[in-house]
Structures are given as C-alpha cells and as structure tokens.
Amino acid sequence: MRFVLQSGRRVAVHVTRTPVTLPCAEAAPDREERIVVFCHSAPGAGLFDPQPEETRATNVRLLSVDRPGYGRSDPVFHGQWATVGSAADDIAAVVDTLDVEHVGVVGWSAGGRVALALAARRPDLVDRVVVVATPAPDDEIPWIDGEQRAELDRLRTLPPAVAHDELGRRLRSLIPADPFSGEALWLLAALMSDDPMIEDPGVRTRLGEMLRAAFAQGTDGLAADIAGYCLQPWGFVPEAVEAETLLLYGSRDPVAGPDHGRWWQERLPEARLEIAQGAGHLLLIPMWARALSHLAPGRGRLRVVAGFGNRSAGAGIEDSAA
C-alpha cells in the first residue's frame, strides 16, 4: 500500500500478516499483536522479512516504509535533502495513524540510524530498539574508503539536487543485472562468513526480491540514503535515545564489526551489546529470533536459528551490558 504524507509525497508501506489499517478503513489493528517497525538496509526495501516463520511465531506484525526513491516510494522533492531524520519522520507519520501506544523498532545496517533517530525524535512512540550491524560515524571509526571520503566532502558543498544527481550517476554501475546473483549480494556486504544464509533458497530469494525493489527506480534510493547519512546531520544524538536498545554485531562483519557496536554502546543510555561469533553483515537473518525476543518480549519462544541463538543458550554470543 502507499501512504500520502502531509507534504503530498507518497511512501510505500509493507505489513506482514493481517494488513494494518490506515485512516478511512474500518478495522483497527489487533491490540494483542505487537507492531515491530523494520528499517531496511542501503540498498534495500521494506518488503524484506528476515525470517517469516520467526515473525509469525512471535505474533508480531512487521511494518516497514520504503525510504525515498526505493521501491514504490517517491523520491524527495527536488531541491530537498534526504536525511536520516526525515526518513524517521516518514515512519512516524505512518505509525501515528495506527491505534497503537508503542512500537518496537529494528534497523539493519544503514537502517539502524533511522531506527535510532525515530526513537530519539519520538520517545513517546518507541519503547524498544534493536540495531543490527550499523556503522558508527566515519569520523569516529573510519569505514569509508579514503577516495570516496574526499568525493563526499566535495558533494557536501553542492546544492541537494546536484549532489543527489551526481551520486545517482556514480552509483548506476552498481545496479545488478540479476538481483538474485551472488554478485548482487556483494552490495549487502555478503562474504564467506554469510554463506550459511546465502545457501538457503528462501533467504536468497527474499534478499533478491529486496534488491530488485531497491533498484526499481534506478539509483534514486541509494543516492538519497548516502546523501542522508554522509552529507547531512543525522538529526539526533545517541544520548537522546531513551528506549531499551539491543546492539547486535558480527565478529566477522567486514563493514561494521564489534568496534562499531561498542561505540554505540558507550553513547546510548540503555544499551546491551551482543556479538555473534563468526557472523558477518547478514547476521540479521540468523539473529532475527533474538531481535524479536527483545522487541516483543513474552510473545514467542526464542530458538536457535542457523547456528546462532540467544546469549543464555551459549550459541556463540558474546554479551556486553552497558
């Protein structure tokens, strides 16, 4: 479905299981179900469900909004910056139309910044957060290539429309001919440590469908995301996040390893860090049950998935409490 914001821009909304009711519809959401908001990766799209069986077993409805330029969401208006804060505000505008008091929010990779921004900007709405494999600021823990960093410094001086267009042109070579191929999964930093997930046909299909939706409008979405978190202020400070936060990081993540998780843990007031030994950037998939156990406590049975599990089960998790 698509939701029209007050500005007139349209965003695509994805919901698992029973459709969530938006304004002008007759029914209200089932109060016994927990709504969990999923903030997707970059590139990415909101139609991705990391482990559908776990989502159903935990009795949650997963709600996600395609960020500007991804899937069926309109790009930002010409002359405006896409930002982390504005992406969080788009989600809040959708959730505010629902008959819910609080939601849990999970963000994967770039989506983790959006999840934290939503929690910081709307403490009345978000009570629990999970951040999965989200890099710290590059000026704190460098993770962006030096040549790319210099180019970003130049783009930062340009008007938003010009910067978005230049980024979009530079990124076009990344559009995969086959979004289901192993080469396409490189865009999600999938390396050998993620092979157990990639070899699962269901996972491979879900990731491919997400990448296909991510590039449905070319590189508009990816360019907007990069502009939002590299060229503009994020719109929040970690210290403003009041929600209980679980940080999940893989020991073999080539993009955002445990040091990134420790950076967030030191700054978030209520944060617990868990490190999945041997896991890479796709750890969201094997750790989905763990994420849901934090976001929707008491609504399902946590069990080991793909070789990883919860801290107490001793399944390769290093726990570090704030």
Disulfide bonds with the S-S distance in Angstrom:
none
